[in-house]
Amino acid sequence: MKKVITIIILIHSIFSYCQNIVSKDSISEKSPKIKILVLQCSNGYGLNDFRNIIEKEIGENNQFEIIPFPNKNLLGITFQGVYDKKYCKPISEKIDVDYIIMTRYLGNIIQGIELTDEKTTIWGYEIKILNTKSWNQKVSIRKDDLKKYEDILVHIEQNSDELINDIKELK
């Protein structure tokens, strides 16, 4: 009788353990994270790059995984100055990502003016998303005619939900 009870307990333990493994695997298979790479600002050489605020805002969503910028993996690949899908093919061949986010400055800062005169500087930005599986791209959020760089950061924070929705909807 003791042997039968021991065998039943052992079978129950094994069954429970196997069931636990299956349920954990099922959960992870149902919800893989979307991998996103945010490129450096395409025309922001020497200026503040707003890549960090974008990574922070979309990284808070648990459906996304922000890929740390892979400098070593992109040796020999052009990744600076990229703002269109035709330049992203070599990047996507080296890095396994679902989406690439590209940015650029707008306003008169792209004309190379001195940024010391705040009265004449007009700030702006634009964010473009590329789905690396379908090669569809879309301009997501943008703003022009801002008074200072910090206004770009505030606008990105205020419109991060739109950016997140655009990522989810771009097929």
C-alpha positions as CSV (number, residue, x, y, z in Angstrom):
1,M,0.0,0.0,0.0
2,K,2.8,2.4,0.8
3,K,4.4,1.7,-2.5
4,V,1.2,2.5,-4.4
5,I,0.9,5.8,-2.5
6,T,4.5,6.7,-3.2
7,I,4.1,5.9,-6.9
8,I,0.9,8.0,-7.1
9,I,2.7,10.9,-5.4
10,L,5.6,10.5,-7.7
11,I,3.4,10.4,-10.8
12,H,1.5,13.5,-9.6
13,S,4.7,15.4,-9.0
14,I,6.1,14.5,-12.5
15,F,2.7,15.5,-14.1
16,S,2.6,18.8,-12.3
17,Y,6.3,19.6,-13.2
18,C,5.6,18.8,-16.9
19,Q,2.4,20.8,-16.9
20,N,4.3,23.8,-15.5
21,I,7.0,23.6,-18.2
22,V,4.3,23.4,-21.0
23,S,2.5,26.4,-19.6
24,K,5.7,28.5,-19.4
25,D,6.6,27.6,-23.0
26,S,3.1,28.4,-24.2
27,I,3.2,31.8,-22.7
28,S,6.6,32.7,-24.2
29,E,5.5,31.4,-27.7
30,K,2.3,33.5,-27.7
31,S,4.0,36.8,-27.0
32,P,7.4,37.3,-28.5
33,K,8.7,40.8,-28.2
34,I,9.0,43.1,-31.2
35,K,12.7,44.0,-31.7
36,I,13.4,47.6,-32.5
37,L,16.6,49.4,-33.4
38,V,16.6,53.2,-33.2
39,L,19.2,54.7,-35.5
40,Q,21.2,57.9,-34.8
41,C,19.6,61.1,-36.1
42,S,20.2,61.2,-39.8
43,N,21.2,64.9,-40.0
44,G,22.1,65.7,-36.4
45,Y,25.9,65.6,-36.6
46,G,27.3,67.5,-33.6
47,L,23.8,68.2,-32.2
48,N,22.0,66.5,-29.4
49,D,20.5,63.2,-30.6
50,F,17.0,62.5,-29.4
51,R,17.4,58.7,-29.8
52,N,17.6,58.2,-26.1
53,I,14.1,59.7,-25.4
54,I,12.6,57.5,-28.2
55,E,14.2,54.4,-26.8
56,K,13.0,55.3,-23.3
57,E,9.4,56.0,-24.4
58,I,8.9,52.9,-26.5
59,G,11.0,50.7,-24.2
60,E,8.4,51.2,-21.4
61,N,6.0,49.2,-23.5
62,N,6.4,45.5,-22.6
63,Q,5.7,44.3,-26.1
64,F,8.9,45.9,-27.4
65,E,12.6,45.1,-27.0
66,I,14.9,47.9,-27.7
67,I,18.1,46.5,-29.3
68,P,21.2,48.3,-27.9
69,F,23.0,50.1,-30.7
70,P,25.3,47.5,-32.2
71,N,28.3,49.5,-33.2
72,K,30.6,46.4,-33.6
73,N,28.1,44.5,-35.7
74,L,27.7,47.4,-38.0
75,L,31.4,47.9,-38.8
76,G,31.7,48.6,-42.5
77,I,28.0,49.3,-42.8
78,T,26.6,52.9,-43.4
79,F,24.3,53.7,-40.5
80,Q,24.9,57.4,-40.1
81,G,22.8,59.7,-42.2
82,V,20.1,57.0,-42.9
83,Y,16.6,58.2,-43.3
84,D,15.1,55.9,-45.9
85,K,14.5,52.2,-46.3
86,K,16.8,51.9,-49.3
87,Y,19.8,52.4,-47.0
88,C,18.5,50.0,-44.3
89,K,19.0,46.7,-46.2
90,P,22.6,46.3,-45.1
91,I,21.6,47.1,-41.5
92,S,18.8,44.5,-41.5
93,E,21.1,41.9,-43.0
94,K,23.5,42.3,-40.0
95,I,21.0,42.9,-37.2
96,D,17.9,40.8,-36.4
97,V,15.2,43.4,-35.8
98,D,11.5,43.8,-36.7
99,Y,11.5,47.6,-37.0
100,I,14.1,50.3,-37.6
101,I,13.3,53.8,-36.4
102,M,14.9,56.7,-38.2
103,T,14.9,60.3,-37.2
104,R,15.9,63.7,-38.7
105,Y,15.9,67.3,-37.7
106,L,13.6,69.8,-39.4
107,G,13.5,73.6,-39.2
108,N,16.4,75.9,-40.1
109,I,18.9,73.9,-38.2
110,I,19.4,71.7,-41.2
111,Q,20.7,74.7,-43.1
112,G,23.8,74.8,-40.9
113,I,23.2,78.0,-39.0
114,E,24.9,78.9,-35.8
115,L,22.9,77.6,-32.9
116,T,24.0,80.3,-30.5
117,D,21.3,82.7,-31.6
118,E,18.1,81.2,-30.1
119,K,15.9,83.9,-31.7
120,T,16.6,82.8,-35.2
121,T,16.8,79.0,-34.6
122,I,13.8,77.0,-35.6
123,W,13.7,73.5,-34.3
124,G,11.8,70.5,-35.6
125,Y,12.0,66.7,-36.0
126,E,10.5,63.8,-37.8
127,I,10.4,60.1,-36.9
128,K,10.0,57.4,-39.6
129,I,9.3,53.7,-38.9
130,L,10.4,50.8,-41.2
131,N,9.0,47.3,-40.9
132,T,12.0,45.2,-41.9
133,K,9.8,42.2,-42.9
134,S,7.4,43.9,-45.3
135,W,9.7,46.9,-46.1
136,N,6.8,49.3,-45.6
137,Q,7.8,52.6,-44.0
138,K,5.8,55.5,-42.5
139,V,6.4,58.9,-41.1
140,S,5.0,58.6,-37.6
141,I,5.3,61.8,-35.6
142,R,6.8,65.1,-36.5
143,K,6.8,68.7,-35.3
144,D,8.2,71.9,-36.8
145,D,8.5,75.5,-35.7
146,L,9.7,74.7,-32.2
147,K,11.6,77.3,-30.2
148,K,14.2,75.1,-28.5
149,Y,15.7,71.6,-28.5
150,E,13.9,70.7,-25.2
151,D,10.5,71.3,-27.0
152,I,11.4,68.3,-29.3
153,L,11.8,66.1,-26.2
154,V,8.5,67.2,-24.7
155,H,6.7,66.7,-28.0
156,I,8.1,63.2,-28.4
157,E,7.0,62.3,-24.8
158,Q,3.5,63.8,-25.4
159,N,3.1,61.8,-28.6
160,S,4.8,58.6,-27.8
161,D,1.4,56.7,-27.8
162,E,1.0,57.7,-31.4
163,L,4.5,56.4,-32.2
164,I,3.8,53.1,-30.4
165,N,0.4,52.6,-32.2
166,D,2.1,53.3,-35.5
167,I,4.7,50.7,-34.8
168,K,2.0,48.1,-33.9
169,E,-0.1,49.0,-37.0
170,L,2.7,49.1,-39.6
171,K,2.5,45.8,-41.4
